[in-house]
């Protein structure tokens, strides 16, 4: 089973975290799946991902004290494998797990994903719960000195013990039986713990043994550029940033991160700019609000994610999306940039502007994105020479058919240069044929 063969373009979907935090329910997931199937599936959006602590009892009930309640009761089977909380996911009762919900999502023509934490449940280690296929218990493979500093649910495992791989194999076997298509593994990407490097490999080995095509996404970032080869070998997505929210400073900084990672985008391998905070977000965090990004900033974000080749995962409550948001995420010409992810290259960047280009070989079309990173409208100029150096091919602007993909005015062409007035924090992107 080829790890890269079933993620030939960056995954596109929805993740419950930005709106629901730890409190998402089966009804919430179905409501968002219904919306995606009815309105977004035809544009390439397909993954529905249940994020953190779907196994936790009373999750979110002490949000003023904890995001993740320490040592709270969890739903778990006899092999130390976490199960969905049946209070929030009623179809999971009697050991059904996520199979019924995955079936519901699949019947909509979509794909189903879940979030997991690296390691083995602390509750399982403390209670000496068993492991599938061995007489060893969770306590035998758990490393109490190997913990996540921001989430108390798990102990890291001891990679040198064969039972640790058996445990991960049993997890992926279960998830394959449920019909899981996507796994976001947390507390692993930036390798805070000494075992994380090995656990990335162990997860992929377990996926291969499961026989099911499952996309592996690693969080949180920032990923380590010196580990690029490791991510590319064993994962499909890896976060290049910590949690990304609706703050211009974070968006502007993403240009630096994309510059660092632009040579590591290829079919099945995607540096991940994190979720798109669109629409209404942070409801379960106690400060629910419409995204703080301006309309220009939202277009900048979508354009950068697409021309760079990042996965696209929305975090807002989809049924509440307004007309602008729907137009933003259903712009076929912008989304088309994902079809040749890895072709995008930065031409230049400074504190005031950034320029990216990409090339669709099939349609012989060059795309040039002019980003204004300053706080005032400014003219941005791109010369034919710069474009040619970035694409390793010559391109002329004069006499070419040219279209701005967000519906803005055509640029001025003068002396072999493309010139456009771009609004503050905004972008104009041209298809040049």
Buried (B, 14 or more C-beta within 10 A) or exposed (E): EEBEEBBEBBBBBBBBBBBBBBBBBBEBBBBBBBBBBEBBBEBBBBBBBBBBBBBBBEBBBEBEEBBBBEEBEBBBBEBBBBBBBBBBBBBBBEEBBBBBBBBBBBEBEBBBBBBBBBBBBBBBBBBEBBBBEBEBBBBBBBBEEBBBEEBBBBBBBBBEBEBBBBBBBBBBBBBBBBBBBBBBBBBBBBBBBEBBBBBBBBBBBBBBBBEBBBBBBBBBBBBBEEBBEBBBEBBBBBBBBBBBBBEBEBBBEBBEBBBBBBEBBEBBBBBBBBBBBBBBBBBBBEEEEBBEBBBBBBBBBBBBBBBBBBBBBBBBBBBEBEEEBBEBBBBEBBBBBBBBBBBBBBBEBEEEBBBBBBBBEEEEBBBBBBBBBBEEEBEBBBBBEBBBBBBEEEBEBEEBEBBBBBEBEEBEBEEEBBBBBBBBBBBBBBBBE
